[in-house]
Amino acid sequence: MAKKKVQVILFSESISANVTPILDSRMRPNEVIFVATAVLDQAVSYTSTLIEASGITTKIVFISDEWNFSGHLMAINALLQDRDTVDYVLNISGGNKVLAIAAYEVFKQNNLGIFQVNQTCDAVVWLNNPNEIGEINLEDHLTIERYFQLQGVAVTNMQMTKVSYDAQRIGKRWVKRARYLTKGLALLNHLASTANNLKLCSRRLSSQEYYNAQLQELVGSLEYYQMVRLEKKRLIFSSEEARAFCNGFWLEEYVFSELDKIATESDYIQNVARGVEVIWDYGNSTVRNELDVVFLANNRLFIIECKARNFLAQRKSGINTIYKMEALLHRLGGKNTCGIIASFGSFNRHNKERARLMGLYILEAETLLDLKTHILGILRDIEQY
């Protein structure tokens, strides 16, 4: 008779380290025992709910004194019941050093499996391997919706359908001519924002705006694809989708379509979505956010903020975007989540340095034209970190 499989997990602040070894078909247990400190009670509860929904029973053991080594030895020993009929394995990825050493000592003395998750490449590293299990590169069972659920965040809407071929062609052309079209796109963005009405009609253009060569080029592209027409010095958009596209959504759709191609052509990206609307509770209030583009790679979450503006001379706007991204990563993604700002314009040197110190990546102007190369470069950079 096969033994019952139980994973004892020292709960980590990193979502993937806790969950991916449970969901992997080669390691899937019958039961999970989470060992955690009381400060992580909410995070453990979110994880337990998701795991039980997949048909695996869970148990939570809270550690009151993080530094009580002898107490940890007794607590871990007490978990190992019916050893003749149960195959215990320890995930030592979380916990403080005192708890980790105590758990390691108990499992090692009993010659039970011990492993840690290498989160840079999402693989299992065996520290004690009595069953001589081979190397395991963990399967990608997490989805964007599941990942957020583990953070106590609900996804209310997201787009995963492919972007139209026309929109892809326009976005590609505009990115290719980034330096020349910067001011024209800023003007188009503004005009689209003034057309937020039933007629989808912008304010009247001044003579200088009407004869602006950059705007004329942009409007020409849009007229060709029947997204806008120019009448009596006003832009009239063919639909709300066309107006939103010109109001900055074009960059979001371009970035999404390029990432979708990477996901289709390779196994680097497991899940990608745009316009991801999320809600979560903050005290007695409900907070809502919309994320431009989100993707998962090796069970790590990436959030991309798309900005179709030039920050070079707008230091305050640029730094606000950077701080906003940092706050979103902390609350929505948790530890090891990566933030990328995709900007049609440029950030000044000070803001770039601040972003680097915060661990954020900035992709701007011409780098967006070869987005695939730069995204894959970021993934390799993270794996080597």
C-alpha atoms as one frame of an Amber mdcrd trajectory, in Angstrom:
protein
   0.000   0.000   0.000   1.380   3.392  -1.019   2.280   5.749   1.788   0.352
   8.936   2.398   2.366  11.941   1.170   2.663  14.958   3.468   4.581  18.171
   2.777   5.641  20.153   5.830   6.200  23.734   4.677   8.038  26.435   6.581
   5.850  29.223   5.259   7.671  31.766   3.116   6.703  35.304   2.125   7.363
  34.170  -1.431   4.228  32.743  -3.022   5.928  30.437  -5.505   8.169  28.815
  -2.875   5.102  27.734  -0.884   2.765  26.691  -3.657   4.582  25.390  -6.734
   5.993  22.238  -5.052   2.451  21.386  -3.934   0.899  21.813  -7.384   3.663
  19.983  -9.273   2.333  16.581 -10.413   5.575  14.822  -9.379   5.471  16.189
  -5.822   1.747  16.613  -5.194   0.983  15.565  -1.581  -2.192  14.259   0.020
  -1.812  16.722   2.863   0.090  19.931   3.605   1.174  21.200   7.015   2.045
  24.903   7.051   4.364  26.024   9.852   4.238  29.806  10.200   4.525  32.742
  12.560   1.342  34.526  13.645   2.245  37.641  11.643   1.714  35.622   8.444
  -1.707  34.296   9.468  -3.612  36.072   6.692  -1.191  34.967   3.972  -1.310
  31.366   5.225  -5.102  31.482   5.212  -5.206  32.662   1.565  -2.803  29.885
   0.557  -4.643  27.209   2.525  -7.943  28.125   0.853  -6.468  27.821  -2.639
  -4.707  24.524  -1.896  -7.819  22.934  -0.391  -9.771  23.963  -3.496  -7.414
  21.724  -5.484  -8.345  18.701  -3.352  -5.440  18.691  -0.879  -6.114  18.871
   2.863  -4.214  21.454   4.886  -3.244  22.056   8.481  -1.719  25.219   9.958
   0.667  25.247  12.918   1.614  28.662  14.292   4.948  29.269  16.016   4.636
  31.698  18.928   8.317  32.228  19.800  10.496  32.437  16.689  13.733  32.083
  18.683  12.861  29.077  20.872  15.091  26.417  19.305  14.222  23.594  21.714
  10.542  24.458  21.351  10.865  24.210  17.567  12.510  20.784  17.844   9.596
  19.518  19.926   6.958  21.099  17.667   8.427  19.640  14.461   8.886  16.208
  16.065   5.245  16.267  17.152   4.162  16.676  13.523   5.763  13.414  12.421
   3.027  10.940  13.326   2.573   7.411  11.866   5.944   7.428  10.123   5.489
   3.850   8.914   2.496   4.841   6.786   3.319   8.472   5.978   6.064   9.821
   3.714   7.015  13.239   5.095   9.032  15.786   3.126  10.150  19.228   4.314
  10.054  22.431   2.259  12.628  24.560   4.077  12.290  27.642   1.834  10.687
  29.813   4.541  10.957  30.444   8.268  13.767  32.192  10.126  17.156  30.506
  10.550  16.388  29.139  14.020  13.209  27.407  12.830  14.863  26.217   9.612
  17.814  24.655  11.467  15.509  22.946  13.971  13.287  21.520  11.225  16.319
  20.427   9.196  17.804  18.630  12.207  14.584  16.705  12.938  14.048  15.620
   9.320  17.727  14.771   8.794  17.831  12.586  11.925  14.811  10.690  10.624
  16.303  10.523   7.096  13.311  12.269   5.551  13.282  14.364   2.389  14.342
  18.008   2.693  14.315  20.534  -0.142  14.458  24.232  -0.884  13.012  26.072
  -3.876  15.540  27.978  -5.974  13.241  30.849  -6.883  15.492  32.333  -9.545
  14.935  29.326 -11.818  11.930  27.763 -10.037  13.608  24.424  -9.332  13.801
  22.065  -6.352  17.195  21.762  -4.633  17.439  18.605  -2.496  19.257  18.931
   0.836  18.404  15.384   1.882  17.103  12.986  -0.737  16.552   9.473   0.670
  14.161   8.536  -2.152  16.772   9.595  -4.738  14.342  11.795  -6.614  15.906
  13.446  -9.643  16.180  17.166 -10.326  12.782  18.833 -10.561  12.123  21.982
 -12.565   8.743  22.911 -11.161   5.727  22.902 -13.450   3.961  26.173 -14.235
   0.544  25.642 -12.670   0.103  29.156 -11.310  -2.080  31.554 -13.279  -2.383
  35.309 -12.893  -5.745  34.930 -11.158  -4.409  32.272  -8.770  -1.314  34.324
  -7.992  -3.368  37.340  -6.960  -5.743  35.134  -4.974  -2.775  34.015  -2.875
  -2.213  37.688  -2.023  -5.826  38.197  -0.972  -6.500  40.138  -4.174  -9.470
  39.390  -6.452  -9.291  39.778 -10.231 -12.590  41.217 -11.453 -11.693  41.556
 -15.124  -8.788  41.046 -17.516  -8.221  40.840 -21.256  -6.369  37.894 -22.782
  -7.680  38.056 -26.352  -5.238  38.917 -29.109  -4.867  42.522 -30.237  -6.123
  43.261 -33.759  -3.597  43.170 -36.576  -4.342  46.822 -37.439  -3.612  47.961
 -33.868  -0.375  45.958 -33.850   0.789  47.581 -37.098   0.013  51.092 -35.880
   1.744  50.505 -32.538   4.821  49.079 -34.251   5.054  52.081 -36.581   4.646
  54.604 -33.771   7.278  52.916 -31.601   9.651  52.797 -34.565   9.322  56.577
 -34.960   9.358  57.249 -31.224  11.774  60.178 -31.138  10.064  62.060 -33.949
   6.451  61.497 -32.875   6.765  62.259 -29.148   5.069  65.681 -29.172   2.496
  64.627 -31.754   1.452  61.653 -29.645   1.154  63.861 -26.573  -1.201  66.106
 -28.554  -3.196  63.138 -29.888  -3.470  61.765 -26.355  -4.820  65.102 -25.134
  -7.317  65.443 -27.994  -8.604  61.913 -27.383  -9.150  62.788 -23.719 -11.353
  65.745 -24.755 -13.505  63.426 -26.897 -14.873  61.522 -23.925 -18.446  62.342
 -24.903 -21.375  60.769 -26.757 -20.232  62.115 -30.130 -16.619  61.010 -29.565
 -15.622  64.415 -30.890 -12.536  66.313 -29.711 -12.240  70.006 -29.024 -11.438
  72.243 -31.990  -7.779  72.273 -33.022  -5.895  75.550 -33.182  -4.324  76.476
 -36.521  -0.886  75.536 -35.186  -2.158  72.135 -34.040  -4.046  71.556 -37.278
  -0.891  71.992 -39.361   1.361  70.059 -36.955   3.288  67.598 -39.147   3.523
  64.931 -36.430  -0.200  65.029 -35.714  -0.966  64.889 -39.435   1.139  61.731
 -39.756  -0.608  60.110 -36.799  -4.083  61.041 -38.006  -3.177  59.764 -41.472
  -2.355  56.328 -40.031  -5.591  56.274 -38.057  -7.708  57.406 -41.020  -6.246
  54.600 -43.138  -7.574  52.070 -40.619 -10.869  53.983 -40.257 -10.327  54.715
 -36.574 -10.676  58.490 -36.804 -11.619  61.240 -39.232 -10.837  64.945 -39.214
 -13.808  67.272 -39.730 -13.901  71.033 -39.226 -10.660  70.935 -37.251 -12.025
  68.315 -34.837 -11.107  64.655 -34.463 -14.084  62.295 -34.548 -13.328  58.770
 -33.370 -15.061  55.765 -34.916 -15.667  54.074 -31.551 -14.895  54.328 -27.851
 -12.224  51.663 -28.404 -10.562  53.860 -31.049 -10.663  56.876 -28.721  -9.151
  54.871 -25.846  -6.481  53.534 -28.212  -5.406  57.105 -29.034  -5.657  58.102
 -25.374  -2.686  55.871 -24.536  -4.061  52.335 -24.768  -2.105  51.841 -27.983
   1.100  51.315 -25.981  -0.571  48.836 -23.623  -1.871  46.856 -26.605   1.525
  46.953 -28.316   3.346  45.659 -25.214   0.716  42.965 -24.646   0.860  41.757
 -28.255   4.668  41.496 -28.143   4.536  39.498 -24.890   1.790  37.304 -26.321
   4.111  36.471 -29.221   6.856  35.450 -26.770   4.366  33.226 -24.917   3.267
  31.618 -28.193   6.760  31.089 -29.601   8.508  29.876 -26.433   7.914  28.517
 -22.937   9.405  31.539 -21.161   6.032  33.134 -20.389   3.216  30.998 -18.996
   0.398  33.554 -18.710  -0.117  37.135 -19.951  -3.040  39.567 -19.678  -3.821
  43.272 -20.080  -6.273  45.627 -18.434  -6.195  43.530 -15.263  -8.717  44.967
 -12.804  -8.182  43.960  -9.174  -9.793  44.728  -5.816  -8.725  44.086  -2.242
  -9.763  45.076   1.247  -7.839  47.746   3.117  -9.262  48.153   6.600 -12.932
  48.978   6.134 -12.420  50.120   2.549 -12.211  48.368  -0.805  -9.334  49.409
  -3.060  -9.483  49.062  -6.839  -6.625  49.144  -9.319  -6.173  48.495 -13.013
  -2.854  47.065 -14.151  -1.807  47.687 -17.747  -0.028  44.399 -18.504   0.716
  41.438 -16.227   2.559  38.222 -16.978   3.928  35.157 -15.204   7.303  33.623
 -16.036   8.687  30.687 -14.046   5.884  31.293 -11.533   7.175  34.834 -10.881
   4.783  37.766 -11.337   5.700  40.729 -13.554   3.665  43.951 -13.584   4.157
  46.399 -16.459   3.042  50.023 -16.287   2.701  51.547 -19.776   3.221  55.295
 -20.141   2.708  57.026 -23.479   4.291  60.292 -22.340   7.716  61.922 -22.125
   9.080  62.190 -18.568  12.377  63.805 -19.552  11.342  67.280 -18.457   8.730
  66.107 -15.937  10.772  64.870 -13.009   7.852  64.908 -10.586   5.556  62.885
 -12.879   8.312  60.378 -13.521   9.150  59.830  -9.860   5.437  59.514  -9.005
   5.152  56.694 -11.546   8.154  54.952  -9.973   6.771  55.240  -6.429   3.345
  54.064  -7.583   4.908  50.995  -9.166   6.866  50.174  -6.011   3.691  50.410
  -3.899   1.761  48.161  -6.301   4.490  45.534  -6.256   4.575  45.477  -2.466
   0.817  45.105  -2.022  -0.283  43.127  -5.064   2.626  40.887  -5.916   4.528
  40.299  -2.707   8.146  39.261  -2.456  10.032  38.533  -5.714   7.504  40.306
  -7.938   9.181  42.308 -10.699   8.117  45.745 -11.941   8.698  47.125 -15.446
   7.836  50.604 -16.709   7.373  50.697 -20.484   7.543  54.342 -21.521   7.183
  55.807 -24.992   9.105  58.850 -23.808  12.242  59.131 -21.689  12.942  59.390
 -17.961  15.625  61.745 -16.725  18.859  60.420 -15.253  17.825  60.933 -11.611
  14.596  58.974 -12.013  16.356  56.153 -13.834  18.810  55.820 -10.961  15.999
  55.835  -8.396  14.185  53.093 -10.324  17.371  51.017 -10.482  17.866  51.296
  -6.716  14.283  50.108  -6.209  14.865  47.093  -8.443  12.585  48.360 -11.218
  13.276  48.054 -14.925  12.614  50.919 -17.354  12.141  50.241 -21.063  11.795
  53.376 -23.144  11.555  54.648 -26.694  13.621  52.578 -29.150  14.117  49.686
 -26.698  10.396  48.965 -27.068  10.901  48.216 -30.755  12.829  45.071 -29.828
  10.775  44.340 -26.733  11.264  40.570 -26.974  15.051  40.845 -26.637  14.795
  43.171 -23.646  12.138  41.104 -21.833  14.187  37.932 -22.294  17.216  39.881
 -21.064  15.329  40.825 -17.891  14.333  37.188 -17.322  17.953  36.059 -17.706
  19.133  38.879 -15.444  16.746  37.753 -12.702  17.824  34.105 -13.030  21.459
  35.115 -12.534  20.697  37.333  -9.535
